[in-house]
Amino acid sequence: MSAPHYGIWVSVGGNFGPLNAPDEAINASYERTRSLVFRSRSLGYVATLVA
């Protein structure tokens, strides 16, 4: 039996920081999304879902 594979969901809306920290701006940039995709791959996720 092969090992399970996992994916991660990347929120398009950004980090939603302003809900908890009003001084933190929402960041829904391409650069942020791209860095999350590469980071998830480095952590071993085999799929990244972006809404």
Summary of the structure (lengths in Angstrom):
residues: 51
radius of gyration: 13.4
end to end distance: 31.2
largest distance: 48.5
contacts: 98
relative contact order: 0.31
helix: 31%
strand: 16%
